[in-house]
Amino acid sequence: MSTAHLPSALFEEIATFFASAPTPQQIIEFRPSKTSIDRATELLELNRANMLDDRTHDELNQYEQAELLMRLVKARVRANRPDDPRPR
């Protein structure tokens, strides 16, 4: 199996989080673990140095997709909260 099909640690973390049936507030407050943040930082540094191989490039793409997913989910949760003063 190619590594492009293996989920990044962050995707695993997010899957575990959603499997725990979080409340809307817990979703809004979700932050990746320090380990995931450190790995994303490392991948970004490798990218800036033009030192990513195919595997690490795929991994960085997954981190970016995971971040986008969580931004979208959080935006939808906020939009569905009647007590949220932000414009819809």
GIZIUR-V362301 format. One record per residue. N is the residue number from 0. RES is the residue in one small letter. SS is DSSP state (a for helix, b for strand, c for the rest). OMEGA is omega as a letter, one per 30 degrees, with the letter a starting at -180 (999 if undefined). Layout:
BEGIN
n: {N,N}
res: {RES,RES}
ss: {SS,SS}
omega: {OMEGA,OMEGA}
END
This chain:
BEGIN
n: {0,1,2,3,4,5,6,7,8,9,10,11,12,13,14,15,16,17,18,19,20,21,22,23,24,25,26,27,28,29,30,31,32,33,34,35,36,37,38,39,40,41,42,43,44,45,46,47,48,49,50,51,52,53,54,55,56,57,58,59,60,61,62,63,64,65,66,67,68,69,70,71,72,73,74,75,76,77,78,79,80,81,82,83,84,85,86,87}
res: {m,s,t,a,h,l,p,s,a,l,f,e,e,i,a,t,f,f,a,s,a,p,t,p,q,q,i,i,e,f,r,p,s,k,t,s,i,d,r,a,t,e,l,l,e,l,n,r,a,n,m,l,d,d,r,t,h,d,e,l,n,q,y,e,q,a,e,l,l,m,r,l,v,k,a,r,v,r,a,n,r,p,d,d,p,r,p,r}
ss: {c,c,a,a,a,c,c,c,a,a,a,a,a,a,a,a,a,a,a,c,c,c,c,a,a,a,a,a,a,c,c,c,c,a,a,a,a,a,a,a,a,a,a,a,a,a,a,a,c,c,c,c,c,a,a,a,a,a,a,a,a,a,a,a,a,a,a,a,a,a,a,a,a,a,a,a,a,a,a,c,c,c,c,c,c,c,c,c}
omega: {l,a,l,a,l,a,l,l,l,l,l,l,l,l,l,l,a,l,l,l,a,l,l,l,l,l,l,a,a,l,l,l,l,l,l,l,l,l,l,l,l,l,l,l,l,l,l,l,a,a,l,l,a,a,a,l,l,l,l,l,l,l,l,l,l,l,l,l,a,l,a,l,a,l,l,l,l,a,a,a,a,a,a,a,a,l,a,999}
END
